[in-house]
Amino acid sequence: MAKLNQIIQDLSEEDFDSIFKILLEGSAEKSAYLFKHLKEGKLKDNEIMADLQVNANAYYTLRSRLNQRIEEYLLQKMESPRADLLKKVANIHEIIFTQKKAIAIATLKKLEKELLDYDLSNELTIVYKYLKKLHNFSEDHFNYRQLYNQQVAFNLAIDQQEDDLGEYFKKFGEFYLTKKEELGIELDLISQKLENTRALYKSHRLFVYKTCQEIFAELFLKEESNKGELNESFEKLEVIFETYYLDSTYYHLKSLLEAFKFELQLKEGDYEEAEKYIEEVQNLLPRLIQNYQSFTFPSVFLFSFMHWKVMKGKEGGLAEWNESRFRDFEPDPKNIPGFASYYTYRSVCSLMSGDIEGGAMFLNHLLNEISFKGHPETNMEVKILLAIFYALMDDFELFSQLAHSIQRQIRILGKENCMHAVYVIKFLKTHFANQKKNKSQKLLEYFQLIQDSFPEHFCPVRILSRSGYFEKLMIPS
């Protein structure tokens, strides 16, 4: 939360007055007066809550929305010269047909320099196209024709890099669910393709895309990350983002970079350092899960965020937080890795917030909405998780029906391939068997076997095994 305070303190008086007026005129009075309180810096958070007559959750939501409003204002302010430049490009035809040749060339040469400064490569193609035509009878024609051809090829390379980056994270989603070796090989091949494209041009954009992929792979595909190399990559990206601060893609990738930094500190176990990035991550998550699929696999950040909340002992507020942040989000059922991981996350958060039935509803929605054809292991993992929910609800009838379905899948997949599922069912049946001899001992034995047999693929039950929910099922009723 300290970051928002600092941003507000750094605003000029002119910017502060403009934003305050925008908030008031936009019927966001509480945000406006929160903005004013934070600028003055006289009151503590609990005093501001009392003055605005809001609870802690509503206060946090107000801060988040205020942060977003300020970002939108600053971005709009930054983009105005860029927008003016794009208007000039749109008027090139008018220049060509109404101005003298010397004036038209001079105008296009000035546009070329400005476009290079702003890194607007698509628009540069238009400029070189007309410079080439204007020099049709000049020795410079060949030079502009070469520049035009190079720019067209470069634009194609950028498009290819963006497509390959999106394909990489699409493939990673499948790998995240299954951990199939052949998918890991395909990820390596796409990574090499990204590197080959990057090597063709001295381009900061190709470097940024490739570096983002490398950072992601270092964080989520390796047991141990090279912290020194990652920090060096962070610094290089920050220099580029600062240099091309008007680039709209880079503006949003800056937030992704903060999420990467959070992941690194979380992985290193440096929770004090991770605290510096948590506000940025919380603000980013709703946009990340909806808009960043071509630049990352967003679901991994959801589970990291949940892990952080558990570490801080604040998991009880997750369900309410999710409800306020993801109210308008509709995941795509055709994106099975994203859909399955999102609803699994929501279900576990509901459980951690004490709403077991709400968590079970998320899992049933997941099972009903998508076809798990081609993803039998994921289908079984979701059902195992739901079976534990039913046990925590003490609903033997629903558990029994689901257990039969899980056991059929175990036979199809092969018992040796899903021993953790075998032991979970035995554990839960023992839990419901009131007259079972040595029940407590048997439950403890099965719990140990479950922990020793978790698969490498997507297995949300592992989260419950670390969070005390199996122990709750061992307590005699």
N, C-alpha and C positions, 0 to 999 in steps of 0.2 A: 504493500500500500504506500510505502514511502516514495515510490517512483512517481505516482500521480501527483503527490504533494510537490515534488521537485519540479515537475513539468509546469505546474501552475505557477510556482514561484518564479520560474524562468520566463514566463510570458511577459511581453511588453504591456504597458498600460493600454495601448491601442488594441492589441489582440484581446486582452482581458475584457475590455468594454464591449468589443464586437461579439465575443462569445457569450457574454452575459446577456446581451440584447437578443441574440439569436435564441437562447434558451427561454427567455421570458416570452418572446413572440411566438415560440413554438409550443406554448402551453406546458413547459417543463419547469414550473416554478420551483419545485423541490430541488431539482438538479441545479437550477440557477443559484439558489441560496446555499446549497452545499458547496458549489463553486466559490461563492463569496466567502464562506466560512474558511475553506481551505486556503484561499488566497490571504486572508487576514491572519490565519494561524494562531488564533487566540484560544480556541476551544479544543478540548480533547474529543476523541471519537464518540465516547458515550454522551458527552454534553451536546454534541451536534445531533446525535440520534434523538435525544430528548427534545431539542429545539424543533427538529423536523417532524417529531412524533412518528418515528418509524422504528421497527425492530431491527435486530442485527442483520438478518437476511436481506430485508428490504434496503438497508443502508449499504450493504455490500453491492447489491444490484445497482443502486443509484451511482455508486462510485464507478462501477464498470461501465455503465452507460455514459457517464460524464467523460470518462477516459476516451470512449469511442467518439463522442461528439467533438472533443478537442482534437483527436487525431484526424477526423474528417475535415475539420476547419483548416488545420495546418496543411493537410494534403492538398486541399482545394487551393489554398494560397500558393503552395509550391508549384502547382501545375499550370497556373495562369500563363506564364511565359511560354511553357511548352504548348499550351493550347493555341496561343497566338501564332506560334511557329507552324503548327499543323494547318491553320487557316491559310497561311501564306502558301503552303504546298498545294492546298486545294485550289488556289487561285492561279496556279502556274499557266493553265491554258489561257486565261485572260491576258497574262503578261505576254505570252508568245504571240497572240494574235492582235495585240493593240499597241505594243511598245516597239521602238526601234531595236534592231538587232543588238547593238552595243549595250543598250540599257537592259535588255532581256538577259544577255550573258552576264553582265555585272550583277544583276539581281540573283541569278541562279548560282553564281560563284559565292555570293554572300550566304545564300541559303545552304549551300554545300558545307561551308565552314560551321554554321550554326547546327546543322543536322549531325555533323561529326561530333561536335561538342556534346550534344544531347543523346548521341548514340541511337538515332532513329534510322535504322538501316533500311526498312521498307521504303521510307520516304526518299532516302538517298537514291534508290533505284529510279524513281521518277525524275529526280533532278538530272542524273547522268543520262537518262533516256533523251531528255530534251537538249542537254548540252551536246550530246552526240549529234543530234539533228541540226542544231545551230552551227556546228562546225563541219557540216557535210562537205564543204569545199575547202577546208583548211587542213593543214598537216596535223592539227590537234584532234582531228576526227578519230584517228586510230587510238590515241591515248584515251579519249572518252569512251570509245567503244570497249576498250579493255576494262576500264573502270566499271562500266555498266555490266559487262559479262561477269567480272569478279564479284560485284555486288549481288547479282542474281544468284550466283553459285553460293555465296556466303549466306544469303537468305534461305536458300534451300538447305544448307547445312544446319542453320539454326532450327528450321522446322523439323529436320530429321532428328536433331539432338533432343528437341522437346518431345517428339513422338517416342523416341527410345527411352527417355527418362520416364514418361508415363507408363510405358510397357514394363520397365524395370519394377516399378512399384506395384503394378497390377500383378506381375509374376511373384513379387515378394509376398503379396497377400495370400496367394496359394501356398507358397512355401511356409508362411507363418502358421497356416492351419495344419499342414500335412508333414512338413520337414522331409519331403521326399528328396532323395539324393539327386535325381535327374533335374528337379527344379533348381537346386543349388547350382548345378552345372550351367543351366540356362541363365541364371543370374550372373554368373561369372562371364559368360559370353556376351551378354548385353553390356556389362560393365566395360569389357574390352572394346566393344563397338563404340561406346561413348568416348573412350579414351582415343580411339582412332580418329573420330570426327574432331575432337578437341585439338589433336596434333596437326590437323590440316591448316588451321588458321591461328594467327596470334590474336585471339579474341577473348576479351574479359567475360563475355556472356557464355561462351562455351566453357570457359574455365569455371565460372560460377555453377553452372548446371552439373558439371562433372564433379566438382568439389562437394556439392551438396549430397550427391549420391555416395561419394567416398566416405563422408562423415557419417551418413546414415548406416552404411555397411560396417564401419568401424564400431559404431555404438551397438548395433542390433544383430550383427552376424558373428561377432567375435566374443569369446569369453572374457578376454581382457583387452582394453583399449589402450592405445598409445597416447597418453594424455598430452605429452609434449607436441606430437605431430598434430593432434586435434586443435590444441591452442594456437598453433602456428597457422592452421587452416582458418580458424575463426578470425585471426588478425588480418589475413589476406582478404577474406571476404568483407570484413568491415571497411578496409581501405577502399575497395571497389564500390561498396554501397555508399560510402561518404562522397566519393568522387562523382558518382552518377546518381546523386540524391534525388533527381527529378524523375528517374526511371520508375514507373509504377510497379513493375514486377519486383524490382529490388526493394522497393518500399515494403512490400509484403513479405519478401524473403528475409528481411531483417528480423521479423518476429519469429520466423521459423528458426533462425540462428539462435535466438534466445532460448527456444525450446530445446535445441541441441545442447546448449550449455547446461541447462537444467538436467538433461538426461545424463550428461557426463558426470556431473557432481553426484547425482543420485547413484550412478553405477559405482563411483569411487567411494561412496559412503560418507561424503563430505556434506552433511545435511545443513550445516551452517552456511556454506557457500551456496548450496541449492536454494536456500531461502531468498537469495537475491533475485532469483528469476521466477519465483512462483507466481507473482502477480501478473507478469507478462504471459505466463503459460495459461493461467486461469482466464485471462481476457481473450487469449488466442483460441482456446479449445473449440468453442462453438463454430468459429470460422474455419479452423483447421479441419474439423471433421466433415465439413460440408464443401469447402472450396479448394483444398490443397491436395487432392488425390493425385494430381499429375506431378507433384513435387515431393511427396512422401507417402507413407502408409500411416494415416492418422491414428488408427486404433491403438497403436503401441503407446501413444502419449496418454490416452485415456487410462490405461492400466497403470502407467507410471504415476499419473496424478492420483489415482486411487491408492497406490502404494504409499505415496507421500502423505496423504490424509491419514492413513492407518498409522504410519510412523509418528505422526504428530498427535494421535489420539483424537482426531476430528472426523472420523469416518461416519459418525452419527448424523451429520448434516449433509451427506452426499446426495441422498435421494431428493431432498428439497432443492439443493443446488442444481442438480441435473434437470429437475422439472422447470426451473426458471430459465435455465440456459438453453435447453434443447426443445423447448415447447413447440417451436415451428420447424424443427428439423425432421425431415422424412427420408430415412436412408433408402437407397435403391436396392430392392430385393434381388436384382440381377447381379449385383456386386456381392456375391456370397461371403467372401472373407470380411468385407466391411460390415455387412448386415449382421452376420453371426456374431462377430466380436463386439459390435455396438450393443446389441440386445443382451449379450452375456454380461457386459460391463454394467448395464443398467440394472440387470437382475441382481447381481452381487452387491451393488451399491444399495439397492432397496433392502436386501437382507441385512447389510451392515447398519442400516438406519432403523432396523426393527420391523420393517414391513415385509414379512416373509411372503404373505399372499400376493402382494404387489410384485415381488420378485418372481414368483411362480407365473404370474400373468405375462410378464415379459418373455419368459422362456416358452410358454405355450404359444404366444404370438409368433415367436421365432419359428417354432416347429410347424405352425400352420401356414405361414406366409411364403416360405421358400421350399424348393425342392432340393433335397440333399443328394440328388443323383450325382455320382462322381465324388461325393464327400461323405462316405459312410462313417468314417471315424469321427468327423465333426458332429454328425447326427447323433452318434452314440454318446459323445462327450456332453452334449446338451441334455440328453435324456438322463444321464447319470447325475448331472447337476440338479435337474428337476426332481429326481428321486430323493436326493438329500433334502431338498426343500420340503417335499411331502413328509419326510421323516421328522423334520423340525416342526412341521405343522401337526404332527402326530395323526396324520391321515393314512391309516393302513390300507384302506380300500384303493385310494388313488395310487399309492406306492405299489401295491400288489399288481395292479393292471400294468403299470409302467415297467415293473421288474420283469414281467413275462416278455415284453417287447425288447428290453435290453438283452435278455438271455438269448432270444432268437438271433439278435445281431451278433452276439458273442460267438454263436455257433457258425454264423456265416463268415465272419472275419477270421475266425480261428482263435481258440482260447489262448494260444501261446502269444498272440499278437495284442492281447488286451487283458493281461492279468490284473491290472489295477481295477478294471471294471468288475471282474470276477470277485475280487476281494471287497469292493464297495458293496456289491449286492449281498455278499455273505455278512458283512458288517451290519448292514441295515436290517436284514432278516433277523439277525441275532438281537439287534436293538428292540425289535417288535416282539420277540419271543420272551414273554414275561417269565415263563417257568424254566427257562434254559439253565442247565447246570453250569456252574463256573462262568456265568454270563459276563461278568466284569473282566475276567481274565481273557475270555475269547474275544471280546471287543478290543481289548488292548493289543492282542496278537494280530487281529485283522487290520487294525489301524497301522501297526508297524509294517505289515506286508503291503498295505496300500502305499505308504510312503516310500517303500523300497522298489516299487514297480511302476512308478509314473512313466509314461511314454515321453518321447522328445516332442511330439506334436502338440498342438493346441489342446490344453487340458486345464480348464478353469477350476476343476475340483482341487487342483494343487493349491489354489489361493485359499480355499476353505480349510485345507489341512494345516495351513500355517496361521490361521486366524482364530482357532479355538472352537470351531463349530462341530468338529468330530468329538471333541471332549464333552461338549454339551449333550451329545447323544449317548455318551457313556454314563452320565449321571443317572442313578436309579430313579425311576418314576414313583 
